């Protein structure tokens, strides 16, 4: 009960709880896995690269998700629709764990 009250107060005050690694995994499964594979292995038939052991750091991945890259093919040529910055950060942190 205390936790629910604290969360409600936090929401009312505009304090957002930080997203966890589990949140990043769930968001990846929902927003990214259909092209990049459930484990980030990529799907060559879709020309979606593997994300395992990417050389980009989490901030670069976050920026790509939030702003897009005009040199890329859809969907990454533009920002991912409806994705919030904290969600993009959680996905990026999750991607960095893929091996």
DSSP file (Angstrom, degrees, kcal/mol; ACC not computed):
  #  RESIDUE AA STRUCTURE BP1 BP2  ACC     N-H-->O    O-->H-N    N-H-->O    O-->H-N    TCO  KAPPA ALPHA  PHI   PSI    X-CA   Y-CA   Z-CA
    1    1 A X     >        0   0    0      0, 0.0     4,-2.0     0, 0.0     5,-0.2   0.000 360.0 360.0 360.0 -41.8    0.0    0.0    0.0
    2    2 A X  H  >  +     0   0    0      1,-0.2     4,-2.5     2,-0.2     5,-0.2   0.901 360.0  52.4 -60.9 -41.4    2.8    2.4    0.9
    3    3 A X  H  > S+     0   0    0      1,-0.2     4,-2.7     2,-0.2     5,-0.2   0.929 108.6  49.6 -62.4 -45.2    4.5    1.9   -2.5
    4    4 A X  H  > S+     0   0    0      1,-0.2     4,-2.5     2,-0.2    -1,-0.2   0.891 111.3  49.5 -60.6 -40.1    1.3    2.7   -4.4
    5    5 A X  H  X S+     0   0    0     -4,-2.0     4,-2.6     2,-0.2    -1,-0.2   0.919 111.8  48.3 -65.4 -43.2    0.8    5.8   -2.4
    6    6 A X  H  X S+     0   0    0     -4,-2.5     4,-2.8     2,-0.2    -2,-0.2   0.903 112.3  48.7 -64.6 -41.5    4.4    6.9   -3.0
    7    7 A X  H  X S+     0   0    0     -4,-2.7     4,-2.7     2,-0.2     5,-0.2   0.932 111.6  49.6 -63.5 -44.8    4.1    6.3   -6.7
    8    8 A X  H  X S+     0   0    0     -4,-2.5     4,-2.5     2,-0.2    -2,-0.2   0.922 112.6  47.1 -60.0 -44.8    0.8    8.2   -6.9
    9    9 A X  H  X S+     0   0    0     -4,-2.6     4,-2.1     2,-0.2     6,-0.2   0.922 111.9  51.2 -62.6 -43.6    2.4   11.1   -5.0
   10   10 A X  H  <>S+     0   0    0     -4,-2.8     5,-3.4     1,-0.2     4,-0.4   0.899 111.0  47.7 -60.4 -41.8    5.4   11.0   -7.3
   11   11 A X  H ><5S+     0   0    0     -4,-2.7     3,-1.0     3,-0.2    -1,-0.2   0.920 111.3  50.4 -65.6 -43.9    3.2   11.0  -10.4
   12   12 A X  H 3<5S+     0   0    0     -4,-2.5    -1,-0.2     1,-0.3    -2,-0.2   0.844 112.6  46.9 -63.3 -33.7    1.1   13.9   -9.0
   13   13 A X  T 3<5S-     0   0    0     -4,-2.1    -1,-0.3    -5,-0.2    -2,-0.2   0.482 118.4-111.7 -86.9  -2.6    4.3   15.9   -8.4
   14   14 A X  T < 5 +     0   0    0     -3,-1.0     2,-0.7    -4,-0.4    -3,-0.2   0.703  69.5 143.2  81.4  19.4    5.7   15.1  -11.8
   15   15 A X      < -     0   0    0     -5,-3.4     2,-0.4    -6,-0.2    -1,-0.3  -0.842  36.5-155.4 -95.4 115.2    8.5   12.8  -10.5
   16   16 A X        -     0   0    0     -2,-0.7     2,-0.2    -3,-0.1     3,-0.0  -0.729  14.3-123.4 -93.6 138.5    9.0    9.9  -12.8
   17   17 A X        -     0   0    0     -2,-0.4     2,-0.1     1,-0.1    -1,-0.0  -0.561  35.5-104.8 -75.3 141.7   10.5    6.7  -11.6
   18   18 A X        -     0   0    0     -2,-0.2     2,-0.2     1,-0.1    -1,-0.1  -0.399  36.0-114.3 -66.1 141.6   13.5    5.6  -13.5
   19   19 A X        -     0   0    0     67,-0.1     2,-0.1    -2,-0.1    -1,-0.1  -0.516  32.1-136.1 -76.8 147.7   13.0    2.8  -15.9
   20   20 A X     >  -     0   0    0     -2,-0.2     4,-2.0     1,-0.1     5,-0.1  -0.396  26.2-100.0 -97.9 174.1   14.7   -0.5  -15.1
   21   21 A X  H  > S+     0   0    0      1,-0.2     4,-2.3     2,-0.2     5,-0.2   0.866 125.4  56.3 -60.8 -36.2   16.6   -3.0  -17.2
   22   22 A X  H  > S+     0   0    0      1,-0.2     4,-2.3     2,-0.2    -1,-0.2   0.880 104.8  51.9 -63.9 -37.1   13.5   -5.1  -17.3
   23   23 A X  H  > S+     0   0    0      2,-0.2     4,-2.8     1,-0.2    -2,-0.2   0.920 108.9  50.7 -63.0 -43.0   11.6   -2.1  -18.7
   24   24 A X  H  X S+     0   0    0     -4,-2.0     4,-2.5     1,-0.2    -2,-0.2   0.897 110.4  49.0 -61.5 -41.7   14.3   -1.8  -21.4
   25   25 A X  H  X S+     0   0    0     -4,-2.3     4,-2.5     2,-0.2    -1,-0.2   0.909 112.5  47.8 -64.3 -42.4   14.0   -5.5  -22.3
   26   26 A X  H  X S+     0   0    0     -4,-2.3     4,-1.9     2,-0.2    -2,-0.2   0.907 112.9  48.0 -66.2 -41.5   10.2   -5.2  -22.5
   27   27 A X  H  X S+     0   0    0     -4,-2.8     4,-3.1     2,-0.2     5,-0.4   0.900 111.1  51.4 -65.5 -40.1   10.3   -2.1  -24.7
   28   28 A X  H  X>S+     0   0    0     -4,-2.5     4,-2.7     1,-0.2     5,-2.4   0.936 109.5  50.2 -60.4 -46.5   12.9   -3.8  -26.9
   29   29 A X  H  <5S+     0   0    0     -4,-2.5     5,-0.2     1,-0.2    -1,-0.2   0.880 118.1  39.7 -59.2 -38.4   10.6   -6.8  -27.3
   30   30 A X  H  <5S+     0   0    0     -4,-1.9    -2,-0.2    -5,-0.2    -1,-0.2   0.877 130.5  23.1 -79.1 -39.4    7.7   -4.6  -28.2
   31   31 A X  H  <5S+     0   0    0     -4,-3.1    -3,-0.2    -5,-0.1    -2,-0.2   0.684 132.9  21.1-105.6 -21.9    9.4   -2.0  -30.4
   32   32 A X  T >X5S+     0   0    0     -4,-2.7     4,-2.7    -5,-0.4     3,-1.7   0.720  97.6  77.7-122.9 -32.1   12.6   -3.5  -31.8
   33   33 A X  H 3><S+     0   0    0     -5,-2.4     4,-1.9     1,-0.3    -4,-0.1   0.770  81.8  71.1 -61.6 -28.5   12.6   -7.3  -31.8
   34   34 A X  H 34 S+     0   0    0     -5,-0.2    -1,-0.3     1,-0.2     4,-0.1   0.804 119.0  18.7 -61.4 -25.9   10.3   -7.7  -34.8
   35   35 A X  H <4 S+     0   0    0     -3,-1.7     8,-0.2     2,-0.1    13,-0.2   0.759 132.8  40.6-107.9 -39.9   13.2   -6.5  -37.0
   36   36 A X  H  < S-     0   0    0     -4,-2.7     6,-3.3     1,-0.2    15,-0.3   0.445 111.7-109.6 -94.7   0.7   16.3   -7.0  -34.9
   37   37 A X    ><  -     0   0    0     -4,-1.9     3,-1.6    -5,-0.3    -1,-0.2   0.168  31.3 -80.3  87.5 153.6   15.3  -10.4  -33.4
   38   38 A X  T 3  S+     0   0    0      1,-0.3    -1,-0.1     2,-0.1    -5,-0.1   0.799 133.5  33.0 -59.8 -31.1   14.3  -11.4  -29.9
   39   39 A X  T 3  S-     0   0    0     -6,-0.1    -1,-0.3     3,-0.1    -2,-0.1   0.146 120.3-101.1-112.3  17.7   17.9  -11.4  -28.8
   40   40 A X  S <  S+     0   0    0     -3,-1.6    11,-3.1    11,-0.1    12,-1.0   0.672  80.3 136.0  74.4  16.6   19.2   -8.7  -31.0
   41   41 A X        -     0   0    0      9,-0.2     9,-0.3    10,-0.2    -4,-0.2   0.607  59.3-129.4 -74.6 -11.2   20.7  -11.2  -33.5
   42   42 A X        -     0   0    0     -6,-3.3     2,-0.4     7,-0.3     7,-0.2   0.014   5.7-109.7  83.3 165.3   19.4   -9.3  -36.5
   43   43 A X  B > > -A   48   0A   0      5,-2.2     5,-2.0    -8,-0.2     3,-1.6  -0.826  21.8-168.6-136.6  95.2   17.4  -10.5  -39.4
   44   44 A X  G > 5S+     0   0    0     -2,-0.4     3,-1.2     1,-0.3    -1,-0.1   0.823  86.7  61.8 -55.2 -35.0   19.4  -10.5  -42.7
   45   45 A X  G 3 5S+     0   0    0      1,-0.3    -1,-0.3     2,-0.1    -2,-0.0   0.810 111.1  40.1 -62.4 -28.1   16.3  -11.2  -44.8
   46   46 A X  G < 5S-     0   0    0     -3,-1.6    -1,-0.3   -11,-0.2    -2,-0.2   0.408 113.1-120.6 -96.4  -0.1   14.9   -7.8  -43.6
   47   47 A X  T < 5 +     0   0    0     -3,-1.2     2,-0.6    -4,-0.5    -3,-0.2   0.813  65.1 146.2  60.2  31.3   18.4   -6.2  -43.8
   48   48 A X  B   < -A   43   0A   0     -5,-2.0    -5,-2.2   -13,-0.2    -1,-0.2  -0.892  43.9-133.2 -98.8 116.9   18.1   -5.5  -40.1
   49   49 A X        -     0   0    0     -2,-0.6    -7,-0.3    -7,-0.2     2,-0.1  -0.200  20.6 -97.1 -71.9 159.4   21.6   -5.7  -38.5
   50   50 A X        -     0   0    0     -9,-0.3    -9,-0.2    -8,-0.2    -1,-0.1  -0.476  24.6-160.3 -66.7 143.1   22.6   -7.5  -35.4
   51   51 A X    >   +     0   0    0    -11,-3.1     3,-1.3   -15,-0.3     2,-0.2   0.378  50.9 122.4-105.4   0.0   22.7   -5.3  -32.3
   52   52 A X  T 3  S-     0   0    0    -12,-1.0    47,-0.2     1,-0.3    44,-0.1  -0.438  86.7  -3.2 -67.3 133.3   24.9   -7.6  -30.3
   53   53 A X  T 3  S-     0   0    0     45,-1.6    -1,-0.3    42,-0.3    43,-0.1   0.848  88.3-173.2  54.0  40.0   28.1   -6.0  -29.2
   54   54 A X    <   -     0   0    0     -3,-1.3    -1,-0.1    41,-0.3    -3,-0.1  -0.283  27.5-136.1 -59.7 148.6   27.4   -2.8  -31.1
   55   55 A X  S    S+     0   0    0      2,-0.1     2,-0.1     0, 0.0    -1,-0.1   0.627  77.3  97.6 -82.1 -14.9   30.2   -0.3  -31.1
   56   56 A X  S    S-     0   0    0      1,-0.1     2,-0.1     2,-0.1    -2,-0.1  -0.476  73.1-129.3 -74.4 144.3   27.8    2.6  -30.3
   57   57 A X     >  -     0   0    0     -2,-0.1     4,-2.1     1,-0.1     3,-0.4  -0.409  32.0 -96.4 -85.4 172.7   27.5    3.7  -26.7
   58   58 A X  H  > S+     0   0    0      1,-0.2     4,-2.6     2,-0.2     5,-0.2   0.845 123.5  53.9 -60.0 -36.3   24.1    4.1  -24.9
   59   59 A X  H  > S+     0   0    0      2,-0.2     4,-2.3     1,-0.2    -1,-0.2   0.871 108.6  49.3 -68.7 -34.3   23.9    7.8  -25.6
   60   60 A X  H  > S+     0   0    0     -3,-0.4     4,-2.2     2,-0.2    -2,-0.2   0.898 112.3  47.7 -68.6 -40.2   24.5    7.3  -29.3
   61   61 A X  H  X S+     0   0    0     -4,-2.1     4,-2.3     2,-0.2    -2,-0.2   0.924 111.8  50.6 -65.1 -43.6   21.8    4.6  -29.5
   62   62 A X  H  X S+     0   0    0     -4,-2.6     4,-2.4     1,-0.2     5,-0.2   0.926 110.1  49.9 -59.1 -45.8   19.4    6.9  -27.5
   63   63 A X  H  X>S+     0   0    0     -4,-2.3     4,-3.0     1,-0.2     5,-0.7   0.899 109.8  50.9 -61.3 -41.4   20.1    9.7  -29.9
   64   64 A X  H  X5S+     0   0    0     -4,-2.2     4,-1.4     1,-0.2    -1,-0.2   0.907 112.6  46.2 -64.4 -40.6   19.4    7.5  -32.9
   65   65 A X  H  <5S+     0   0    0     -4,-2.3    15,-2.6     1,-0.2    -1,-0.2   0.881 119.4  40.7 -67.6 -37.4   16.1    6.3  -31.5
   66   66 A X  H  <5S+     0   0    0     -4,-2.4    -2,-0.2    13,-0.2    13,-0.2   0.849 133.5  16.8 -81.0 -36.0   15.1    9.9  -30.5
   67   67 A X  H  <5S-     0   0    0     -4,-3.0    12,-0.5    -5,-0.2    -3,-0.2   0.687  92.8-143.5-112.0 -25.3   16.2   11.8  -33.6
   68   68 A X     << -     0   0    0     -4,-1.4     2,-0.3    -5,-0.7     9,-0.3  -0.207  17.7 -99.6  81.5 178.7   16.8    9.2  -36.3
   69   69 A X    >   -     0   0    0      7,-2.1     3,-2.8     9,-0.1     9,-0.1  -0.914  16.4-150.3-142.3 109.9   19.5    9.3  -39.0
   70   70 A X  T 3  S+     0   0    0     -2,-0.3     7,-0.1     1,-0.3    -1,-0.1   0.734  97.4  62.1 -56.0 -23.0   18.6   10.5  -42.4
   71   71 A X  T 3  S+     0   0    0      5,-0.1    -1,-0.3     2,-0.1     2,-0.1   0.582  95.0  82.5 -78.8  -8.2   21.3    8.2  -44.0
   72   72 A X  S <  S-     0   0    0     -3,-2.8     2,-0.2     4,-0.2     3,-0.1  -0.471  82.9-110.0 -94.2 165.0   19.4    5.2  -42.6
   73   73 A X    >   -     0   0    0     -2,-0.1     3,-1.3     1,-0.1     5,-0.1  -0.560  61.8 -44.8 -86.2 157.1   16.5    3.2  -43.9
   74   74 A X  T 3  S+     0   0    0      1,-0.3    -1,-0.1     2,-0.2     0, 0.0  -0.270 120.1  27.8 -56.2 147.3   13.1    3.3  -42.2
   75   75 A X  T >  S+     0   0    0      3,-0.1     3,-1.1    -3,-0.1    -1,-0.3  -0.996 125.6  47.0 -89.5  -0.9   12.3    3.2  -39.4
   76   76 A X  T <  S+     0   0    0     -3,-1.3    -7,-2.1     1,-0.2    -4,-0.2   0.313  89.7  81.2 -89.4  11.8   15.6    4.6  -38.2
   77   77 A X  T 3  S+     0   0    0     -9,-0.3     2,-0.3    -7,-0.1    -1,-0.2   0.627 105.0  27.8 -83.4 -13.3   15.7    7.5  -40.6
   78   78 A X  S <  S-     0   0    0     -3,-1.1   -10,-0.3   -10,-0.2   -11,-0.1  -0.847 105.7 -73.8-134.6 170.6   13.4    9.4  -38.3
   79   79 A X        -     0   0    0    -12,-0.5     2,-0.5    -2,-0.3   -13,-0.2  -0.355  58.2 -99.2 -62.2 148.0   12.6    9.4  -34.6
   80   80 A X    >   -     0   0    0    -15,-2.6     3,-1.8     1,-0.1    -1,-0.1  -0.605  48.5-107.4 -71.5 123.4   10.7    6.4  -33.4
   81   81 A X  T 3  S-     0   0    0     -2,-0.5     3,-0.1     1,-0.3    -1,-0.1  -0.246  93.7  -0.3 -57.7 129.6    7.1    7.5  -33.1
   82   82 A X  T 3  S+     0   0    0      1,-0.2     2,-0.5    -3,-0.0    -1,-0.3   0.476  90.5 141.5  75.1   3.0    5.8    7.9  -29.6
   83   83 A X    <   -     0   0    0     -3,-1.8    -1,-0.2   -18,-0.1     2,-0.2  -0.669  41.4-145.3 -83.7 126.6    9.0    6.9  -27.9
   84   84 A X     >  -     0   0    0     -2,-0.5     4,-2.5    -3,-0.1     3,-0.4  -0.535  22.6-113.5 -86.8 156.6    9.9    8.9  -24.8
   85   85 A X  H  > S+     0   0    0      1,-0.2     4,-2.5     2,-0.2     5,-0.2   0.885 116.8  51.9 -60.1 -40.7   13.5    9.8  -24.0
   86   86 A X  H  > S+     0   0    0      1,-0.2     4,-1.8     2,-0.2    -1,-0.2   0.846 110.7  49.7 -66.4 -30.9   13.5    7.6  -20.8
   87   87 A X  H  > S+     0   0    0     -3,-0.4     4,-2.5     2,-0.2    -2,-0.2   0.910 109.9  50.1 -69.9 -43.0   12.2    4.7  -22.9
   88   88 A X  H  X S+     0   0    0     -4,-2.5     4,-2.6     1,-0.2    -2,-0.2   0.902 110.9  49.9 -61.4 -40.9   14.9    5.2  -25.5
   89   89 A X  H  X S+     0   0    0     -4,-2.5     4,-2.5     2,-0.2    -1,-0.2   0.907 110.1  50.2 -63.5 -41.6   17.5    5.3  -22.7
   90   90 A X  H  X S+     0   0    0     -4,-1.8     4,-2.0     2,-0.2    -2,-0.2   0.909 112.1  47.4 -64.4 -42.2   16.1    2.1  -21.3
   91   91 A X  H  X S+     0   0    0     -4,-2.5     4,-2.9     2,-0.2    -2,-0.2   0.928 111.8  51.0 -62.2 -45.4   16.2    0.4  -24.7
   92   92 A X  H  X S+     0   0    0     -4,-2.6     4,-1.9     1,-0.2    -2,-0.2   0.907 109.7  49.1 -60.5 -43.4   19.8    1.6  -25.3
   93   93 A X  H  < S+     0   0    0     -4,-2.5     4,-0.4     1,-0.2    -1,-0.2   0.889 112.4  49.2 -64.1 -38.4   21.0    0.3  -21.9
   94   94 A X  H >X S+     0   0    0     -4,-2.0     3,-1.8     1,-0.2     4,-0.5   0.929 107.3  53.9 -65.5 -45.0   19.3   -3.1  -22.7
   95   95 A X  H >< S+     0   0    0     -4,-2.9     3,-1.4     1,-0.3   -42,-0.3   0.875 101.4  60.3 -57.8 -37.2   20.9   -3.2  -26.2
   96   96 A X  T 3< S+     0   0    0     -4,-1.9    -1,-0.3     1,-0.3    -2,-0.2   0.680 100.1  56.9 -66.2 -16.1   24.4   -2.7  -24.5
   97   97 A X  T <4 S+     0   0    0     -3,-1.8    -1,-0.3    -4,-0.4     2,-0.2   0.597  80.5 110.3 -88.4 -11.4   23.8   -5.9  -22.6
   98   98 A X    <<        0   0    0     -3,-1.4   -45,-1.6    -4,-0.5   -44,-0.2  -0.454 360.0 360.0 -70.6 130.1   23.3   -8.1  -25.7
   99   99 A X              0   0    0     -2,-0.2    -1,-0.2   -47,-0.2   -59,-0.1   0.323 360.0 360.0-128.4 360.0   26.1  -10.5  -26.3
